[in-house]
Amino acid sequence: MRIPLFAATLTVALPALAHHGFTGRYDTTTPLYLQGEVTSAVWGFPHAVLEVTLAADAAIPAVLADTFGAGLVPLTDADTVTVEFPPVAEFNDLEDRIASGDSISMVVLRNCDPPNQLRAQWVAPAEGEPVLRSRIWQDEVAGC
């Protein structure tokens, strides 16, 4: 009787491990800047996830070069992107400040491993102060 219970536990745990960003590597050599309109905002455990329709003319604010360096480039290889927030309080606290239809600016890192999800590092909602991730929550690498 213990074997089926053990097997059931594995089948529940494995999909969660396969999903989690901690198993991926995020490229710090090319942080990506995006501006756009939030088309969907889902706030839940373990991550908030935003769908953003990108602006064609995103201009990187000069102040971000001091934080993210010369490697920061605009995200231009898609019209709409999905961005995952790390499971940290400062980003979860943005739930009351970000909704569908809002303008947003972000700096994200791309996961080296498929499906190459984008993980937010800096978020500037339409209202209020931007939020910078306070600590590393994923495996960051210098190039994929």
trRosetta pair geometry for C-beta under 8 A, 3 or more apart (Angstrom, degrees):
i j d omega theta_ij theta_ji phi_ij phi_ji
1 4 6.7 -55 -163 34 40 103
1 5 6.9 34 148 -12 68 111
2 5 5.7 -63 -152 42 40 111
2 6 6.0 41 154 -22 73 108
3 6 5.6 -55 -145 37 30 112
3 7 6.2 30 157 -19 66 107
4 7 5.5 -54 -143 38 33 112
4 8 6.2 37 156 -22 66 105
5 8 5.7 -52 -148 35 30 113
5 9 6.6 36 151 -22 62 103
6 9 5.7 -53 -154 31 32 114
6 10 6.8 31 150 -18 64 103
7 10 5.7 -53 -153 34 35 112
7 11 6.6 31 154 -17 66 105
8 11 5.9 -55 -147 36 33 108
8 12 6.6 30 155 -16 64 106
9 12 6.0 -61 -153 37 30 108
9 13 6.2 20 156 -14 67 114
10 13 5.8 -63 -140 41 30 105
10 14 6.0 34 166 -30 68 108
11 14 6.3 -42 -134 24 27 113
11 15 7.9 26 170 -12 53 98
12 15 7.5 -67 -172 30 28 99
12 16 7.6 15 148 -7 61 113
13 16 5.9 -68 -161 40 42 111
13 17 6.3 35 152 -18 77 108
14 17 5.7 -57 -146 37 35 109
14 18 6.2 35 158 -21 69 107
15 18 5.6 -55 -145 36 34 113
15 19 6.4 33 158 -21 66 106
16 19 5.9 -56 -150 34 30 110
16 20 6.4 34 159 -36 64 107
17 20 6.1 -51 -144 18 30 113
17 23 6.7 89 170 -51 71 141
18 23 7.3 -67 -139 46 25 163
20 23 5.6 96 81 -2 81 99
20 46 7.6 8 -113 62 95 152
21 24 5.2 -56 -158 32 56 114
21 26 7.6 25 180 -51 109 115
21 47 7.9 82 -9 -67 125 146
21 84 6.7 -180 -56 103 138 145
21 86 7.6 -107 71 -107 150 76
21 111 6.7 -122 -139 -90 90 131
21 117 6.7 -98 -98 74 105 131
21 119 6.1 104 -154 -84 154 132
21 137 7.8 51 94 118 121 94
21 138 5.1 -54 136 -107 106 127
22 137 7.6 -82 -85 154 89 70
22 138 5.9 -138 -100 -121 48 68
22 139 6.9 93 -165 -17 51 91
23 113 7.6 -72 118 62 82 158
24 111 4.1 -15 164 -152 146 118
24 112 6.7 165 -179 44 89 71
24 113 4.6 -139 -129 40 90 115
24 117 7.3 180 -1 42 175 99
24 138 6.7 -13 74 -169 86 123
24 139 6.8 -171 96 48 43 104
25 111 6.8 113 66 -159 42 66
25 112 4.4 -16 79 28 98 122
25 113 6.3 96 28 -18 79 99
25 138 7.9 157 -128 151 25 101
25 139 4.9 -58 -107 102 64 110
25 140 7.5 121 -166 -125 67 14
25 141 4.6 9 -180 -1 116 128
25 144 7.0 143 99 -116 116 74
26 109 4.0 64 174 127 115 130
26 110 6.9 153 -148 78 72 29
26 111 5.5 -46 -91 -95 71 54
26 112 7.1 -152 -89 -13 18 82
26 119 5.8 -59 -109 36 143 131
26 138 5.1 66 -4 107 127 130
26 139 6.7 143 14 81 78 56
26 140 5.1 -40 71 -106 94 65
26 141 7.0 145 66 22 40 75
27 30 5.7 3 126 42 119 86
27 109 6.1 177 60 -170 54 94
27 110 5.6 -10 37 66 109 82
27 111 7.9 147 -2 -134 82 8
27 112 5.6 111 -47 -66 98 92
27 140 7.9 140 -103 -158 4 68
27 141 6.2 -38 -100 74 51 83
27 142 7.8 71 -153 -151 64 15
27 143 6.1 43 -139 -113 102 17
27 144 5.0 -51 -78 -45 124 90
28 31 6.8 0 -155 -54 49 89
28 71 7.9 81 143 87 57 153
28 109 6.4 -24 -85 -121 53 129
28 140 4.8 54 -45 178 119 110
28 141 6.8 177 9 74 92 29
28 142 5.8 -45 60 -92 101 56
29 71 5.4 -134 171 -151 49 155
29 142 5.3 86 -54 -164 104 61
29 143 4.9 23 -2 -64 146 70
30 71 5.4 -116 -96 169 42 108
30 73 6.2 -24 -162 22 91 114
30 110 7.3 -17 89 25 102 112
31 68 4.7 -93 58 -168 153 128
31 69 7.7 113 20 51 120 88
31 71 6.2 96 21 103 77 98
31 72 4.9 -26 77 -102 101 74
31 73 7.7 147 81 24 52 63
31 107 5.3 16 165 -178 120 106
31 108 7.1 155 -165 74 74 32
31 109 5.9 -50 -113 -84 73 72
31 121 6.6 -65 -140 36 123 151
32 72 7.6 162 -96 -154 12 63
32 73 6.3 -33 -114 73 60 73
32 74 7.3 43 -165 173 73 17
32 75 4.2 63 174 -68 120 98
32 107 6.9 152 78 -156 43 56
32 108 5.1 -28 66 64 98 84
32 109 7.4 151 17 -97 88 23
32 110 6.4 61 -10 -35 130 100
32 118 7.1 -73 60 -133 133 118
33 58 6.3 174 117 149 97 129
33 60 4.8 113 55 -101 172 97
33 64 6.7 94 -97 125 130 163
33 72 5.6 56 -34 174 110 102
33 73 6.9 -159 19 99 90 24
33 74 5.2 -52 71 -101 94 52
33 75 6.5 -158 73 -8 38 82
33 105 7.3 -6 -172 -173 89 93
33 106 7.4 169 -151 89 48 46
33 107 5.5 -26 -96 -99 67 74
34 52 6.4 105 136 109 134 145
34 54 5.7 -82 -157 -116 106 102
34 58 6.2 -78 -146 -115 35 162
34 74 7.2 109 -88 -161 48 67
34 75 4.3 -22 -76 36 99 126
34 81 6.7 -87 -127 40 166 143
34 83 7.7 -157 55 -64 145 137
34 105 7.1 175 92 -151 50 50
34 106 5.3 -7 58 58 92 88
34 107 8.0 161 18 -90 70 28
34 108 6.6 1 8 7 115 115
35 54 7.1 88 73 -155 51 67
35 55 4.5 -30 99 30 98 125
35 58 4.1 165 24 -116 105 99
35 59 7.7 2 -9 30 148 52
35 103 7.4 0 -175 -174 88 93
35 104 7.3 178 -148 92 50 48
35 105 4.8 -14 -100 -102 80 81
36 52 4.3 112 81 167 129 100
36 53 5.1 -172 -180 86 122 46
36 54 4.3 -82 -77 -110 134 31
36 55 5.0 -159 -89 -18 61 74
36 58 7.6 -40 -47 -77 76 117
36 81 8.0 137 27 32 159 97
36 103 7.4 -170 109 -146 23 61
36 104 6.5 -19 66 59 63 82
37 52 6.8 154 73 -156 34 68
37 53 5.0 -10 57 55 90 99
37 55 7.7 102 -18 -57 76 85
37 101 6.7 -22 -174 -149 106 25
37 102 7.1 158 -153 82 63 34
37 103 6.0 -43 -97 -96 65 54
37 104 7.4 122 -122 17 19 84
38 41 5.5 12 175 -51 131 105
38 50 5.6 -67 -131 -161 100 114
38 51 7.2 102 -164 74 58 57
38 52 5.8 -39 -98 -100 49 77
38 98 6.1 141 -70 -179 166 93
38 99 6.7 148 93 104 140 25
38 100 5.5 -130 115 -114 94 34
38 101 6.7 -31 71 31 86 27
38 102 4.8 14 25 56 120 84
38 103 7.8 -141 -3 -76 83 7
38 104 5.4 67 -46 -9 98 129
39 51 4.7 -61 67 103 96 104
39 52 6.7 164 8 -108 86 20
39 53 5.3 78 -40 -22 122 99
39 80 6.8 -28 19 -138 145 121
39 100 6.1 20 -176 -140 22 92
40 49 8.0 -6 112 111 100 85
40 50 6.8 161 87 -156 61 46
40 51 3.9 37 42 30 100 114
40 100 5.9 10 -94 -93 31 108
41 48 7.1 -4 -172 -177 82 106
41 49 7.9 167 -151 87 40 48
41 50 5.3 -5 -105 -108 72 83
41 51 7.9 -126 -59 28 43 69
41 98 5.4 169 -121 124 153 96
41 99 5.7 -119 32 -129 143 33
41 100 5.9 -143 7 -49 93 67
42 48 6.7 169 89 -157 54 58
42 49 4.9 -4 58 57 104 90
42 50 7.7 -169 25 -77 66 39
43 48 4.8 -11 -113 -112 63 101
43 92 7.3 109 -158 -147 105 71
43 95 4.5 56 -115 -116 159 113
44 47 7.6 14 78 70 65 39
44 48 7.1 126 27 -94 47 52
45 87 7.6 50 -142 -125 63 124
46 87 4.8 -48 169 -78 87 139
47 84 4.8 5 162 -167 149 97
47 85 5.5 163 -166 61 85 67
47 86 7.2 -52 -118 -127 101 12
47 87 5.8 -91 -82 -65 65 84
48 84 7.6 145 81 -159 49 50
48 85 4.2 14 57 29 94 128
48 91 6.5 -151 32 141 125 102
48 92 6.5 166 -28 -105 120 59
48 94 7.4 -147 62 68 172 104
48 95 7.0 -149 -100 -83 140 85
49 82 6.2 -3 -176 -173 104 99
49 83 7.1 161 -156 82 55 45
49 84 5.4 -20 -104 -103 81 66
49 85 7.3 -136 -71 9 36 80
50 82 7.2 161 84 -154 45 51
50 83 4.9 -12 60 58 95 96
50 85 7.5 67 -7 -34 99 98
50 98 7.0 -55 -95 152 132 137
50 104 7.4 -46 168 68 157 170
51 80 6.2 11 -180 177 94 109
51 81 7.4 173 -151 88 53 37
51 82 5.6 -26 -98 -98 68 71
52 80 6.8 170 86 -153 41 64
52 81 5.5 -15 59 60 91 83
52 82 7.9 159 17 -93 75 23
52 83 6.2 16 1 -1 120 116
52 104 6.3 -97 -118 65 127 122
52 106 7.6 -152 -38 15 170 129
53 79 6.6 -13 -149 152 76 77
53 80 5.0 -31 -99 -98 62 88
54 58 6.9 -57 -174 -38 95 127
54 75 6.5 -123 -118 97 142 101
54 76 7.7 178 146 -111 152 40
54 78 6.5 114 -2 93 138 75
54 79 6.1 -148 38 -167 99 31
54 80 6.8 -156 -3 -86 82 31
54 81 6.5 56 -48 -1 109 103
55 58 5.1 125 77 -63 101 79
58 74 4.6 151 85 -140 115 122
58 75 7.4 18 48 46 162 69
58 76 7.8 -148 37 -75 117 84
58 105 7.9 142 -146 -124 106 93
59 74 7.9 -29 -90 -80 19 131
60 64 5.8 -106 180 59 94 131
60 65 7.3 91 137 -53 122 87
60 72 6.0 135 -146 125 149 117
60 73 7.9 -91 -54 -138 143 18
60 74 6.3 -132 -47 -64 99 86
61 64 5.1 98 73 -8 83 103
61 105 7.7 60 -10 164 116 159
62 65 5.9 -40 -170 12 50 114
63 66 6.1 -45 -171 23 49 113
63 67 7.3 33 143 -7 70 106
64 67 5.6 -61 -154 43 48 107
64 68 5.5 -6 165 21 84 114
64 72 5.9 -168 129 164 110 173
64 107 6.4 166 -156 -64 129 134
64 122 7.2 173 -126 88 108 163
65 68 6.8 -74 -122 60 23 77
65 69 6.7 13 -168 -168 59 7
65 70 6.6 37 -153 -82 101 49
65 72 6.4 -136 -99 36 59 131
67 107 7.9 -174 101 11 122 169
67 122 7.0 84 120 -70 150 150
67 132 7.0 -120 -156 -118 146 137
68 71 7.1 -108 147 66 87 82
68 72 4.3 79 107 -65 124 123
68 107 5.8 -142 -70 -157 153 154
68 121 7.7 109 -97 103 118 141
68 122 7.5 -103 -53 -3 123 140
69 72 6.4 143 74 -19 54 91
72 107 6.7 -47 -132 -129 116 118
75 78 7.0 -25 156 38 103 93
75 81 6.7 -18 145 -37 146 157
75 108 7.2 16 -56 46 141 114
75 118 8.0 18 -112 -115 153 146
78 81 5.1 107 90 -68 141 89
81 118 6.0 26 166 8 124 150
82 117 7.0 -58 97 -139 102 85
82 118 6.8 155 90 35 55 103
83 106 6.2 48 -147 106 167 168
83 108 5.7 -113 -129 -95 112 143
83 118 4.7 -56 -111 96 70 114
83 119 7.5 139 -165 -109 74 12
83 120 5.4 73 166 -56 117 96
84 117 5.4 17 4 164 126 127
84 118 6.7 150 20 80 75 56
84 119 5.6 -33 74 -103 92 63
84 120 7.1 -148 88 -2 40 85
85 88 7.7 -117 156 36 95 78
85 91 4.2 179 -176 155 127 140
85 92 7.3 160 119 -63 140 56
85 94 7.7 -163 -113 44 158 128
85 119 7.7 106 -128 -158 16 64
85 120 5.0 -20 -106 36 64 127
85 123 7.6 -10 -109 -51 109 147
86 91 6.2 119 59 18 69 152
86 119 6.1 55 -56 -172 86 109
86 120 6.9 -128 -3 64 77 80
86 133 6.1 65 31 -127 136 126
86 137 4.2 118 -161 59 136 147
86 138 7.0 -129 -105 -26 117 103
87 91 7.9 -118 -125 65 13 119
87 92 7.2 33 -157 -52 52 117
87 137 7.1 -178 44 -178 69 153
88 91 5.3 76 66 17 84 101
88 92 6.9 -163 91 -6 36 94
88 133 6.6 110 40 -142 154 82
88 134 6.7 -174 173 33 149 98
88 135 7.6 162 -112 47 146 84
88 137 6.3 -138 -48 -53 113 148
89 92 5.6 -62 -139 43 32 109
89 93 6.0 38 160 -29 68 106
90 93 5.8 -49 -148 28 28 117
90 94 7.7 41 148 -32 53 95
90 131 5.2 173 155 -169 108 125
90 133 7.3 169 72 -117 127 40
90 134 6.0 116 1 -19 144 112
91 94 5.7 -38 -167 8 44 118
91 120 6.5 134 -125 87 138 130
91 123 6.6 100 -121 10 90 144
91 131 6.4 165 -86 116 60 141
91 133 7.2 -1 -46 -96 117 80
92 95 6.4 -5 175 -28 54 107
93 96 7.7 -39 173 23 56 96
93 131 7.9 162 69 -106 103 156
94 97 4.9 -77 -160 53 65 107
94 98 5.2 26 150 -1 103 115
94 123 6.3 -23 -95 109 164 145
94 125 6.2 175 -156 -49 110 131
94 131 6.4 -120 -67 11 120 151
95 98 7.0 -72 -128 46 20 86
97 125 4.4 79 141 126 109 177
97 127 6.1 -136 -154 71 96 94
97 128 5.7 -61 -139 30 140 140
98 102 5.7 -138 -147 60 57 154
98 104 6.5 42 -130 -90 112 130
98 123 7.8 -48 -65 169 144 130
98 125 5.1 -120 -73 -112 87 116
99 102 5.5 105 57 -22 59 117
102 125 6.6 -19 160 -161 142 85
102 126 4.8 -134 -167 -9 97 126
103 126 4.6 99 58 -89 83 106
104 123 7.0 -27 -169 -163 109 85
104 124 6.8 148 -164 80 59 62
104 125 6.0 -28 -112 -117 87 45
104 126 6.7 -70 -72 -41 56 76
105 123 7.7 148 85 -160 55 40
105 124 4.2 -4 61 57 98 115
105 130 7.7 -50 78 -105 104 119
106 120 5.4 -72 -161 -126 127 97
106 121 7.8 119 177 43 84 63
106 122 6.4 157 -157 85 53 63
106 123 5.2 -4 -108 -106 91 64
106 124 7.1 -158 -71 23 46 72
107 120 7.6 97 75 -158 50 59
107 121 4.9 -56 100 65 94 104
107 122 4.0 32 33 42 107 106
108 118 4.2 22 162 -180 145 104
108 119 6.1 145 -161 67 85 36
108 120 5.5 -47 -99 -94 85 42
108 121 6.2 162 -109 5 27 88
109 118 7.2 154 74 -155 36 59
109 119 5.2 -21 58 59 88 95
109 121 5.9 76 -19 -41 94 122
109 138 7.8 -170 79 71 137 135
109 140 7.0 -59 -163 -119 168 97
110 116 5.5 0 -178 -176 99 92
110 117 7.8 170 -151 90 55 29
110 118 5.8 -31 -98 -99 63 71
111 115 7.7 53 73 75 128 46
111 116 5.2 -173 69 -141 83 33
111 117 4.9 34 7 49 130 67
111 118 7.5 -123 -3 -69 84 26
111 119 6.8 87 -51 -17 90 107
112 116 7.4 -29 -169 -109 5 78
112 141 6.7 -19 -26 52 142 130
112 144 3.6 168 -126 -123 111 106
113 116 7.1 -170 84 -71 31 55
119 138 6.2 -9 164 1 177 155
120 123 5.4 18 -177 -60 133 107
120 133 7.2 151 117 -54 73 115
121 132 7.2 0 150 -153 69 66
121 133 5.0 -80 -153 7 53 124
122 130 6.1 20 179 168 92 122
122 131 7.1 174 -152 87 50 48
122 132 5.0 -10 -107 -107 87 69
122 133 7.0 -96 -62 -3 51 80
123 130 6.4 171 88 -158 41 77
123 131 5.1 -7 58 55 92 94
124 130 3.9 -35 -91 -97 82 102
124 131 7.9 179 -77 18 42 61
125 128 5.8 19 68 54 113 99
125 130 7.7 168 16 -103 61 51
133 136 7.9 79 132 -86 123 34
133 137 7.3 -111 -172 4 128 108
136 140 5.9 -96 -141 -5 124 123
141 144 7.0 105 90 -88 125 44
